[in-house]
Amino acid sequence: PCRVHCSSLALRLPERGSLNVCFPQVSTLSAMELIWNLCEIMFIEAAPAGSLLRHLLDWVRLHVCDVDNMLCDVLRSESPAKHKNFWDLTILVLQGRMDEARQLLSKEANTNPTSVGMCKILDELMKKMPVLCPSNTQTLTEMELKWQHWHEACERFLKDGTFASNPHMETLCKILVGDESAILEKKDLMTNWYHFLVTRLLYCHPTVKHVELHLYAQSSMDLFLGAESSPEPLDIILLAAFELDIHQVIKECSIALSNWWFVAHLTDLLDHCNLLQSHNLYFGSNMREYLLLEYASGLFSHHSLWQLAVDYFDHCPEFGRAYLEHHIERIPLDTEHKALKILRICEQRMMTEQVRSICKIMAMKAVRNNRLGSALSWSIRAKDAAFATLISDRFLKEYCERGSFSDLDLIDNLGPSMLLSDRLTFLGKYREFHRMYGEKRFCAAAKLLLTLMTARIAPCSFWMTLLTDALPLLEQKEVIFSAEQTYELMKCLEDVMAAESKNQKLQEDDAETMKVEMLRIGLARNLARAIVKEGTLEES
């Protein structure tokens, strides 16, 4: 099976305050990997007797990494058998790495002629040690019988005093027969009780079953730690795993680890293996979803990892959407780029209220910074007719003051969005009038201008501007406005005069008075020309 390296997956998150307990024996990442791999063996693989021990040996070898470095140092020396750490490589036997142990033993035989005989016997014992391999077809009964014969042979050589003259080899033989005292003498090499447990099983109970492990685990921990030491958080978690207590493992990990990453992913894995179906929480969700929600909530408080939380919420069918809606509304919209990211997330999940809220906030920010184009774009995206009307008025006011529009690209490409509000429609059409006039399409421009005036969708304050825009068309050599259209323009002018006479604006403003007079003269001339032209056409 694939061994998951937690160090490649774990994310650094803000710690959960007081719920942070360190692991004195190893780093936090190493502890997580150690627990994860053991849970794979105990809960997911559920290997049968015989194969179980092989998996546990792989687990110990994976997490005791200094052995290979020590082996390389010894073998690279000029005389390996005389190296100061040569006999520390008893650890190879403690881990069941017999081929490498035999290779080192041959170095001793080559260096010390007096120990050749003992080395040969010990080498033969190591070589013949029964091991249940996946390719073997032998049954457990056959394996136990072979192992018993081999064990008796080891005991016989030990009782005969074959290795009495060499304490190191005698210790190795004692380990082979499963002498717990001899194994415990090498505590400093094993460094932890679970290594001692696996070594003890290898040489005393090689066909151990899952359900028996907790008995050996507890006694091994007690023997290794002794009365003077108490179990650390990591010891308690591993012991719970050996006891096949999934929920206790999750509980202890939740207490000991500084964030929810590990327990959330471990629970998710176990749930996908249908190992947590019987454990639902009182408020309706299951343990997997609860832990994923807690982990994702922690991610949302991180400045760069909040986007990952969205995927976690998506995989929580019960409460994921509600949590996402709650958290996404609280993300600070620092930049437009970030706002667009959040908006895409909401739009993909049909979160209409959140989309509208984000767009309104960004539109208000843009207005405060006098970025009318951006504000209009956000209000259109929010489908906020009232705000779009407000910004359209700002555009028209700016035009009256400056005589030109800003953000022409946006206004020119409003498309169907201009139908969001009457004022936005007017803004888009008024800009279209200017474009037609610039392209010298005077008849089309005149028709559109008249439509804008008679439709009454322009603000009252803008009517005089529209009439003023008609002046150049009235003065063209060719008659642009028909007699009927000219009458409509005259009516519009009178309406403007009636509306503005109430606040006496025209009487006080000489420029406005002159503008009205010019309009009246222009309209009168155009009416005369239009009547003559239309009469001539009728006669012909």
N, C-alpha and C positions, 0 to 999 in steps of 0.2 A: 504493500500500500504506500501511497505517497505520504511522506512526512511533511507536514506543513511547518514552515519556518516562520514563527510568529514575528521575528524581527523584520521580515520583509513585508509584513502586513500591518503591524501595529502603528497607530497614529498617535502623535503626541498631542494630548489634550489638556485643558486646565484640570487640575486635580480636584477631587471631590472633598476638599477640606479635611475634616477630621477622619475620614474613612481611608486614610492612606497608611498602610502598614508595610514596612519594607521587609524584604527577605534577606536576613543576614548571610545566609549561605551562598547565595548566587545573585546575579543581577535580576531585575524584574523581568526583562525580556527572556532571559534564560529560564527563569521559573515558569513563565507562561508556556514556553515551548515544551518544557519538561512535563507540565500538567496536561497540555494538549495531546502530546504523543501517548501518554499513559491512558488518557480517556479514549483515544483511538483503539488502543489494544483491549481495554477492559470492556468498553461499551459497544463499539462499532464492529471490530473484527470478531470478537468473541471466539477466539481460536480454541480448538479442542485441546485436551491434555496432551503434552508433548510439544505441540506447536506453540502453545502459550509461552513456555519457557524460552523458546527460540526468539520470540518477539520481545520478551523482557530483556534478554541478553542484548539484542540490537538496541533497545531503548537505553540501557546502561552505557553501552559503548558509545552511543551517539552523544551522550551528555557528560562523559568523562573524557575530555579532549586532550589532556596533557600526556596521555600514555604514548601516543604516536610520536610526539616530539621527543619524549624520553628515549624511546626505542631508536629513533634516528641518531640521537647524540651518542648512544652506546655503540651502535653498529659502525659509526663513522670514526670512532677512536682507533688508534693503532692496535690496541689489545683490548677488545671488548670485554673479555672475562675479567680483566683487572680494573675496569672502569668502576668508579666509586658507586655508581647507581646500578651496577649490573644486577644485583639480587633484588633491587626494588622492582625489577620487572616480573616479580612474583605476581604483580597485578594482571599480567597476561593470563595466568592460570586462574586468577580470581574472576576474570571476565570470560573464561572458557575459550580463549584464543590459543588453542593448542598448537597449531602449525607454527605460529610465531614463537611460542614458548620453546618448542622443540628446536627451532633454528638457533635460538640463543643458547640452549643447552649444549648444542654441538660445539659452540665456541668454547665452553668450559671444558669439554672433553679434549679438544685440540690443545688447550693451554695447559691443562693439569692432567698428566698421564695417570696419576693415582685414582682419579675419579672417573676414568673411562667406563669401568664396569657399572658403576652406579648410574652414570649418565645413560648408558645403554638400556638398563632396566627401566629407568624412569621414562625414557623416550618411548619404550615399548608400551608402557602403561598409558601414557598420553595418547599414543597412536591408536590404541585399541578401545579407548573410552567410547561406549555406545552413545550415539547421537541420533535422534529421530529427525530425519531430513524429509522434505516434501516429496522427494523422488522415491523414498523408500516405500515398499509395500508391506513392511512388517507391521504387525498389530501391536497394540500397547502391551499386551501380555508378553509377547516375544521380546519387546524392548525392555520390559521390567526384568525378565529372566536373564537377558544378556547383561543388563546393568548390575544385577545381583552377583553374577559370576565375576564380573570385572571388579566390583567393589570388594569382594572376598579376596581376590588376588592382591589388591592394594594393601588390604589389612594384613595379609600373610607376610608380605615383604616388610611391612612396618614392624610386626611382632618379631620377625627374625633378626631385626637389627641391621638390615641390609644397608640402611643409610645413616647408621649411628655415628659414623666418623665424619659426616658432613651435615652440620645443623641446617644449612640452607636447603639441601635436598630432602632432609627429613621433614622439614616444615612443608615443603611442596607435597610430599607424600601424605602428610597429615591432612592437608587441604583436600587432596583427592578423595580421602576416605570420609570427608565431611566433618572433621574435628572442629567443632564450633570455637573452642578455645584458641586453636591455631589460627583460625580465620580471623577471630577478633583481635589477635596480636597484630594484624595488618590493618587496623583501623585507620592509621594515618595514610595508607595507600588508597583505601576505598573512599575515605572522606565523608561518607554519608550512610545512613542506615538502609536506604533502599538498595544501594549497591551490595551491602552485606546480605540483605534479603535474597537478592537474585543469586548471589554466590552460594548461599546456604541451600537454596532450592536446587541449584545445579548439581551439587554434590550429595544432597540428602534426599530430595524429593523431586526428581527430574520429570515425573509425570503428574505434577500437581494440576488440579482443576481450578477453574475460576472461583467456584464457591468455597474452596478451601484457602484461598489466598489470604483472606483477612486474618485468619488465625496465625499464619506465619508472619504476616506483616506487623501485627501488634507486638508479638513476642520479639521479632527482630529489632523493632524500634526500641523496645524496653531494654534488650540486651546491649544494643549499640550505644544508646544514650546514657544508660545507667541511672542511678538514683539522683545523681547530682544535677542532671540536666532535665529541662522540661521541653516538650515539643514546641517548635516554632510554627507560625501560620502555614508555611509550606508543608511541613510534616503532617499537619492535620488534614490538609487538602488531599495529599497523596494517600493518606490512610483511608479517607472517605472513598477515594476511587478504588482502592483495593477491596473495600467493603461493598463495592457495587452500589453505592448510595449516590445516585446522580444529583438529587436535589441538595444533598449536603455539600457536594463538590461545588455546585453553583452558589449556594449560600456563603460558603467560606471564601470563595474567590471574590464574591461581591464585597465582603467585608475587608479582605486583605489587599485587593488591588486598588490603584489610585484612580482608575476610570472604568467605564462600562464596556470598553472595547472587547476585552477577552470574554467576559461572561455572555455578552450579546452574541458573539460569533460562535462560541462553543454551544450555547443553547440552540442557536439556529441550526447548527450542524446536527445536533442530537434530535431536534424536532423533525428535520428532514429524514432522519433514519427511523422515524416513528417510535422514538424512545421516551417522549414526553407527553403522549396523548392523554394520559390519565391525570395530568396535573393542570387544572384550570384555576385561575385566580378568582376571588370572590366578586370582582366588579365586571366580570364578563369576558375579559381578554385572557389569553393564555400566557404562560411564562415567557415564551419566545417573544411574543409581541411586546409585552411589558418591557423587557430588557432592551429590545431594539428601539423602542420609543425613548427610553431613558438615554441610550447612547446617542441617538440622533439629536435629541434635545441638547445634549452637551456639545455636539458638533456645531449647532446653530449659534452658539456663543463665541465661536472661533472666527476670527476675521477672514480666514481664507478657506476653511474647511466646511463652511455652511452649505455649499452646493452638494457635497457628498450626502448630507443629511436628507436631502430630498429623495434620493434613491432608497434610503432606508425606510422613510415614511411610506413610499410607494409600495413597499413589501409588507406593510402592516394593514391588512384588509379591514380590521375592526375600527381602529381609531387613528390610523395613519393620516387620512385626509384632514380630520379635525385638528390634529397636532400641527400639520403643515400650515393650515390656514392661520392658526394661532401664532406660530413662530414667524411666518413670512411677513406678517403685518408689522413686526417689530424690528425688522432689519433696517438699519439706517441707510437711506438712499443718498450716499455721499456723492456719487458721480452718475452721470447719465449712462455710462457704460454698465455700471452695476445695476441701475434701474432697468435697463433693457434685458439684462440677464434674468432678473427676477420676473420681469413681465413675460418673457418667453416661457418660463417655468409655469406661471399661472395660466397662460393661454393654452399651453399643451394639456393642462388638466382641467380646462373649462371652469376656472375659478373666476367667475365674472365679477363678483364684488371686489375681489382683491385687485383685478386688472383696473377697474374703474378708480379705485382708491389710489393706486400707484400713479396712474396717469394724472389724476387731479393734483396730487402732491407735486409732481414734476412740473406740471403746467403753472402752478402757483409760484414755484421757484423761478421758472423762466420769466414770468411776468415781473417778479421783483427785481430781476437782473436786466429787465428791459430787452429780453430776447423774445420778441413777439412771434417770430417764425417757429421757434421751438415750442413756445407756449401753445400756439395754434395746432401744431402737429400732435402734441400730447392730448389736447382737449378733443381733437377729432378721434384719436385712438380710444379715448375714454367714452366717446359718444355722448359728451356732455354739451347739450345744445345751448344751455344758458351761458356757460363759460366761453363757448365758441363765439356766441353773439357779443360778449364783452370784449373779446380780443379783436373781433372784426371791427368793432367800433374804434378800438385803439389804432388799428391800421388806417381806418378812414380819417381819424383825427390827425394822424401823422402825415397823411397825404395832403390834407388841407394846409398843414403848417409848412411842409417841405416841397409840395408839388410833385412828389414821386413816391413810389412804393419801395419798401425794403422787402427782402426775401421773395423776389419775383418768381424764382424757381418753384417755390412751394405754392404760391397763389396760382401760377400758370398750370400746375398739375394737380389741382384739387380733385378733378374728376367727379365721380358720384358723391364724394364726401361733402361737397358744397351744399347738398340737400339737407345736411344735419340741422341747419337753422336758416330762417329767411335772411338774416343779416349776412351770414356766410355765403349764401347763394348770391346776394347782391354784390358782395366783395368780389367773388369769382367772376360774375358777369360784367361788373364794372371794369375789371382788369381786362376782360375779353374785348370790351368796347375800345379801350385804349390800344389794344393790339391791332384790332381791325382798322382803327384810324391811322395807326402807324404804317399799315400795309396799304393805305389809300383805298380801302374798301368802304367808301363813304356811305353808300346807300345802306349796306348791312349795318354799319356802325350807327347810323341815324335811327334805323328801325329798332335796334337793340336799346339805344339810349331812351327812346320814347317808351318802350316796353318797361324799362326800369322805373321810369317816372310814373307811368299810369298804374303799375302794379302795386305801388305804395309800399314796397319792401325796403326802400331807403329810409334812413333816419331823417326826421324833419329838418335837422340842421344841415343836411347834405343836399337838400333840394336846389338851393341856389347854385351850388357847385355844378350840379347836373345841367341846369339851364345855361350856366356859363359855358359848359362844354359844348353846348349846341351852337354857340355863336360862330365858331369857325365854319361849321357846316352850313349855317344860314348865309354866310358871305361867299360861299363857293360860286364860281361862274355858272356851273350847272345847278339847276334846281334839285335839291336833295329831298327836302320835306314837301309833301303834297299839301294842298290847301287844308284837307281834313286833319293831317298831322300837325300843321301849323296852328290850327284852332285848338288842338289838344295842348300844344305847348303854351299857347296864350292862357288857357284855363289853368294850367299848372303854375304859371307866373302869378296869376291873380290869387291863387290859393296861397302861394308863398307870401305875397304882399299882405293878404288878410291875416295870416298867422303871425307875421313879424311886426305888423303895425301895433299889435297889442303891447309889445314891450318897447315900442318906439325906437327900435334898433336902426331902421332905415333913416329916420329923420335925423339921427345923431351921427350917422356915418356917411360922409360925402362920397367915399369910394363906392359904397353899396348903392347909393342913390344914382351915381353915374352908371353903374353896372346895369341897374334896372332900366334906365333910359336907353342904353345901348341895346338891351334885349328887346325893348319895345320897338325901337327903330328897325332892328334886324328882322323881327317877326313880321312887322308891317310890310317891309320890302319883300320878304320871302313870300308873304301871302299874295301880294300883288303879282309877283312873277309866277307863282304857282297857278293863280287863276287864269292869267294870260296863257300860260303853257297848256293848261288843261282845256281851256276854251278852244285854242287853236287845234288841239288834237281831236276835239269833238267835231269841229267843222270839217276837218279833213276826213 
